[in-house]
């Protein structure tokens, strides 16, 4: 799958007061792609599902 075929989903935790302040993810079977919604052509992260799960667990503890 090319990155052009990814289905990006905006975070449900995006602030309604700051509409440009969002994280988007595009999950596939083997990789979780992450990007900044303000810069969709900019850098992206590609994480394993386990690394993403570890990050979400860590982030939710703050």
Order of alpha helices (4+ residues) and beta strands (2+ residues): beta-beta-beta-beta-alpha
